[in-house]
Amino acid sequence: MKNSGLLKIGQLARLAGVLPSTIHFYTQEGLLRPKGWTRGGYRLYPQEETLRVLEKIDYLQREKRLTISEIKKILK
């Protein structure tokens, strides 16, 4: 798979202003989905799409005070 336009977790975390562990957690919870992997097994995420989802999660948590379970239902 060609990796252009895809970011590793650390790169994505820096752009989004969150910890890499946040990206790992959201992926584990099914809120984020990698679109590819490097040869070394690192997950790769599409930049624009993933940043939009992260912004939406942040909004739903901070402004609407929703739980991860509630957010999962909205994002499906």
C-alpha positions in Angstrom: 0.0 0.0 0.0 1.3 3.4 -0.9 1.6 5.6 2.3 1.3 9.1 0.8 -1.0 11.3 2.8 -0.9 8.9 5.7 0.6 9.6 9.1 2.0 7.6 11.9 0.5 7.9 15.4 3.2 10.3 16.7 2.9 12.6 13.7 -0.9 12.7 14.0 -0.7 13.3 17.8 1.6 16.3 17.3 -0.8 17.8 14.7 -3.8 17.2 16.9 -2.2 18.4 20.1 -2.9 15.1 21.9 -0.7 12.3 23.3 0.0 9.3 21.2 -1.7 7.2 23.9 -4.9 9.1 23.1 -4.7 7.9 19.5 -4.0 4.4 20.7 -7.0 4.5 23.1 -9.4 5.9 20.4 -8.2 3.2 18.0 -8.7 0.5 20.6 -12.2 1.8 21.3 -13.0 1.7 17.6 -13.3 5.5 17.3 -10.4 5.7 14.9 -9.3 3.2 12.2 -5.9 3.0 10.6 -6.0 2.9 6.7 -2.6 1.2 6.4 0.5 0.0 8.0 4.2 0.5 7.5 6.5 -2.4 6.7 7.5 -2.2 10.4 3.9 -2.6 11.5 3.2 1.0 12.5 -0.4 2.1 12.0 -1.1 4.8 9.4 -4.0 7.2 9.5 -5.3 9.6 6.8 -4.5 13.1 8.1 -7.5 15.2 7.2 -10.2 12.6 8.0 -8.6 11.6 11.3 -8.1 15.2 12.5 -11.8 15.9 11.8 -12.8 12.9 13.9 -10.4 13.9 16.7 -11.9 17.4 16.7 -15.4 15.9 16.8 -14.5 13.6 19.7 -13.0 16.5 21.6 -16.1 18.6 21.0 -18.4 15.9 22.1 -16.4 15.2 25.3 -15.8 18.8 26.3 -18.9 20.6 25.2 -21.6 17.9 25.3 -20.0 15.9 28.1 -20.6 12.6 26.4 -19.0 9.3 27.3 -16.9 7.2 24.9 -19.9 4.8 24.6 -22.2 7.7 23.6 -19.6 9.0 21.1 -19.2 5.6 19.5 -23.0 5.6 18.7 -22.8 9.1 17.2 -19.7 8.3 15.0 -21.1 5.1 13.6 
